[in-house]
Amino acid sequence: MHKPTGQASVAMERFGWIERPGREFPFFNNQPARISGPQWLLLMAAAAAGLLVVTLPIAWPWPPAGRLIPSVLLALIPLACLRWVAPGHWQSLFARVSARDVLWMFCFALLNIVVTVAVGLMLTSVMPQATNPGATMLQASGPWERVIIFANMAPQLLGEELITILPFLALMALFTQRLGARRKTAVVAAWLLSAALFGLMHLPTYGWNVVQCLAIIGTARLVLTLPWIMTKNLWVSTGAHIINDWTLFGMGLLGGGALLWTPPGV
């Protein structure tokens, strides 16, 4: 029996239980455009620059509304870089959002809340955990500042999705083009490694607690990447992430801080 090639081979390499047919990962296998190794490195540098903008102690003007500036830059810097290295194709990360997609946003957000709370409770029983400073700030803020904080989550979480999914795609390119891995192997490896990287990005936020960042934040990222793998649409994973964080921060606010450790925001 001959080994399948071309489109048939790609179809057999898909995870049919979660991946929708008819849409492939953007910039995988040179579609819709080729991104070279040096260009991927440039994109990773842009993602790192966006992360630095939101983590460095910069005194942004016009507080509290000025908090929107670094959040917008977190998304804008890697998007601008992608537009430069793949002109005319940066929109490939996004697609039209259907009613079914909105439903999946809520489903994955709910799944992530259940998983995150379960992992957090298990970890609490064996080791102390650092408090999320964003949740603490929310508790101490007035009504107008709270509106700004919740509004700020939207561009910030879009940026978080970009600095997760761009490394995901870069890792897929590395594993398939450089290491000769099959598509399924590359997807799983990129899923795991990008989640671990996302968790480690939160080390300054959680007092450099490696276990907490990998176990709680990394696990949350594994769940939140699933809608991306399903739809190849960054709007869907971003929507699930926003619903997740709004819900967790809202629960922490209404519950007097009982869930301050759970939200996985930067």
C-alpha positions in Angstrom: 0.0 0.0 0.0 1.3 3.4 -1.0 1.8 6.0 1.7 -0.8 8.9 1.2 0.6 12.2 0.0 -0.6 15.8 -0.5 -4.0 16.8 0.8 -4.9 13.2 1.8 -1.8 12.9 4.0 -2.6 16.2 5.7 -6.2 15.2 6.3 -5.0 11.9 7.9 -2.7 14.0 10.2 -5.5 16.1 11.6 -7.1 15.6 15.0 -10.6 14.9 13.7 -12.2 14.9 17.1 -11.4 18.6 17.6 -10.1 20.2 14.4 -12.8 21.5 12.1 -12.4 20.5 8.4 -11.6 23.0 5.8 -9.3 25.4 7.7 -5.6 24.9 8.3 -3.2 26.6 10.7 -2.1 29.9 9.1 1.5 30.0 7.9 1.8 26.3 8.2 3.3 24.5 5.2 3.9 27.9 3.6 0.2 28.7 3.4 -1.0 31.4 2.8 2.6 32.7 2.9 6.1 31.5 3.7 7.7 32.8 6.9 11.4 32.0 7.1 13.4 31.0 10.2 14.9 34.5 10.7 11.4 36.0 10.2 10.0 33.7 12.9 12.8 34.9 15.2 11.9 38.5 14.5 8.3 37.7 15.4 9.4 36.1 18.6 11.4 39.3 19.4 8.3 41.4 18.7 6.2 39.2 21.0 8.9 39.6 23.7 8.9 43.4 23.2 5.2 43.5 23.6 5.5 41.5 26.8 8.2 43.9 28.1 5.8 46.8 27.5 3.3 45.5 30.0 5.7 44.1 32.6 8.3 46.9 32.9 7.4 49.6 35.6 6.7 52.4 33.1 4.7 55.4 34.4 2.1 55.7 31.6 0.2 59.0 31.3 -3.5 59.7 32.0 -4.2 57.2 34.8 -6.2 55.1 35.1 -7.2 55.1 31.4 -3.5 55.2 30.5 -3.4 51.5 31.5 -4.9 50.8 28.1 -1.7 51.9 26.3 0.6 49.0 27.2 -2.3 46.5 26.7 -2.9 47.9 23.2 0.9 47.8 22.4 1.0 44.2 23.6 -1.2 43.2 20.7 -0.1 45.9 18.3 3.7 45.2 18.3 3.5 41.5 17.2 0.7 42.2 14.8 2.6 45.0 13.1 5.6 42.7 12.9 3.5 40.0 11.3 2.1 42.5 8.8 5.7 43.4 7.9 7.0 39.8 7.4 3.8 38.5 5.7 2.3 41.5 4.0 -1.4 41.1 3.1 -1.7 37.9 5.2 -1.6 38.9 8.8 -5.4 38.7 8.8 -5.0 34.9 8.4 -4.9 34.6 12.2 -8.5 35.8 12.3 -11.8 34.7 10.7 -15.5 35.5 10.9 -17.1 34.6 14.2 -20.3 32.5 14.0 -22.9 31.9 16.6 -21.5 28.5 17.1 -18.1 30.1 17.8 -19.6 32.3 20.5 -21.1 29.2 22.1 -17.7 27.5 22.1 -16.1 30.6 23.7 -18.4 30.1 26.7 -17.9 26.3 26.7 -14.1 26.6 26.8 -14.2 29.4 29.3 -16.4 27.3 31.6 -14.1 24.2 31.1 -11.1 26.3 31.9 -12.7 27.7 35.1 -13.4 24.2 36.3 -10.0 22.9 35.5 -8.1 26.0 36.9 -10.0 26.0 40.2 -9.5 22.2 40.6 -5.8 22.5 39.9 -5.5 25.5 42.2 -7.3 23.8 45.1 -5.1 20.7 44.8 -2.0 22.9 44.7 -3.2 25.0 47.7 -3.1 21.8 49.8 0.6 21.2 49.3 2.2 24.7 48.9 1.5 28.4 49.4 0.5 30.4 46.3 1.2 34.0 45.3 -1.8 36.4 44.9 -2.5 37.9 41.6 -1.7 41.6 42.0 -4.4 42.5 39.4 -7.1 41.0 41.5 -5.7 42.8 44.6 -5.8 46.1 42.7 -9.3 45.4 41.6 -10.4 44.9 45.2 -8.8 48.2 46.2 -10.2 50.2 43.2 -13.2 52.5 43.0 -16.1 51.9 40.5 -14.6 53.9 37.6 -11.2 52.2 38.0 -12.9 48.8 38.0 -14.6 49.6 34.7 -11.2 50.6 33.3 -9.6 47.4 34.6 -12.2 45.1 33.0 -12.2 47.1 29.7 -8.4 46.8 29.7 -8.6 43.0 29.8 -9.9 42.9 26.2 -6.9 44.3 24.4 -4.5 42.8 26.9 -5.9 39.3 26.4 -5.8 39.7 22.6 -2.1 40.4 23.1 -1.7 37.4 25.3 -3.3 35.2 22.6 -0.9 36.7 20.0 2.2 36.1 22.2 1.0 32.5 22.7 -0.2 31.6 19.2 2.7 33.1 17.3 5.2 30.9 19.3 2.8 28.0 18.7 3.0 28.5 14.9 6.8 29.0 15.1 7.2 25.8 17.0 5.1 24.0 14.4 7.3 25.3 11.7 10.4 24.3 13.7 9.2 20.7 14.3 8.0 20.0 10.8 10.4 21.9 8.6 13.6 21.6 10.6 13.1 18.4 12.7 11.0 16.4 10.2 8.2 15.8 12.7 4.7 14.8 11.5 1.9 17.3 11.8 0.2 15.6 14.8 3.5 15.5 16.7 4.2 19.1 15.9 0.7 20.2 17.1 1.0 18.4 20.4 4.6 19.6 21.0 3.6 23.2 20.1 0.5 23.0 22.3 2.5 21.8 25.4 5.6 24.0 24.9 3.6 27.2 24.2 1.5 26.6 27.3 4.7 26.1 29.4 6.2 29.3 27.9 2.9 31.2 28.7 3.1 30.0 32.3 6.7 31.1 32.6 5.8 34.5 31.3 3.8 35.0 34.5 6.8 34.4 36.8 7.1 38.1 37.8 3.3 38.3 38.3 3.3 35.4 40.8 6.5 36.0 42.8 8.6 33.7 40.6 6.7 30.7 41.8 7.6 28.3 39.0 5.3 25.5 40.2 2.3 27.8 40.4 3.0 29.3 37.0 3.4 26.0 35.2 0.7 24.0 37.1 -2.1 26.6 37.2 -1.3 29.1 34.5 0.2 26.5 32.1 -2.8 24.2 32.6 -5.2 27.1 31.9 -3.3 27.9 28.8 -3.6 24.3 27.6 -7.4 24.6 27.8 -7.5 28.1 26.2 -5.4 27.0 23.3 -8.0 24.3 22.4 -10.4 26.7 20.7 -7.5 27.9 18.6 -6.7 24.4 17.5 -10.4 23.8 16.8 -11.2 26.9 14.8 -7.8 28.4 13.7 -9.5 31.7 14.6 -7.8 34.0 17.1 -11.1 35.7 17.9 -12.5 32.5 19.4 -9.6 31.8 21.7 -9.5 35.5 22.7 -13.2 35.5 23.4 -12.9 32.4 25.6 -9.9 34.0 27.4 -11.9 37.3 28.0 -15.0 35.4 29.3 -12.7 33.3 31.5 -10.9 36.3 33.1 -13.9 38.5 33.4 -15.7 35.6 35.2 -12.8 34.7 37.5 -12.0 38.3 38.4 -15.7 39.0 38.9 -16.1 36.0 41.2 -13.0 37.2 43.1 -14.5 40.7 43.5 -17.9 39.5 44.6 -16.4 36.8 46.8 -14.2 39.2 48.7 -11.0 37.8 47.3 -11.6 34.1 47.7 -10.4 33.4 44.2 -7.6 35.9 43.9 -5.0 33.3 42.9 -7.0 31.9 39.9 -7.1 34.5 37.1 -4.3 33.7 34.6 -3.8 37.3 33.3 -0.4 38.9 32.9 
